[in-house]
C-alpha cells in the first residue's frame, strides 16, 4: 500500500473512531478546506513571508496539515486517486503553461 493510502487510512480511522463521518460529506469537506486555507492566510496577513514564518511557524504547519487532511478525506470520499489527479493536473498545466512561454 502506498504512503498516501496509508495516510488516508490513518486519517479516516481517526475520524471514524470519533464518529465524525456524519459531518464529513463532500460539500462540508470542501467548505472546511476553504476555511482552513483562510486560516493559513491569516498567518501571513500584513507580514513578509520571513516574519510570518518566524512568528507563526507552528500554526502555519498546523493549518497546512488541516488543509491536507480535509483534502485527502475528500479524495477518499470521492474515490479519487491522489497521485493520479495530481499527475493529470501537472500534465494539463504543462500544456497550458509550456516552458518556452
C-alpha positions, 0 to 999 in steps of 0.5 A: 500500500502506498504512503498516501493510502496509508495516510488516508487510512490513518486519517479516516480511522481517526475520524471514524473512531470519533464518529465524525463521518456524519459531518464529513460529506463532500460539500462540508469537506470542501467548505472546511478546506476553504476555511482552513486555507483562510486560516493559513492566510491569516498567518501571513496577513500584513507580514513578509513571508520571513516574519510570518514564518518566524512568528507563526511557524507552528500554526502555519504547519498546523493549518497546512496539515488541516488543509491536507487532511480535509483534502485527502478525506475528500479524495477518499470520499470521492474515490479519487486517486491522489497521485493520479489527479495530481499527475493529470493536473501537472500534465494539463498545466504543462500544456497550458503553461509550456516552458518556452512561454 
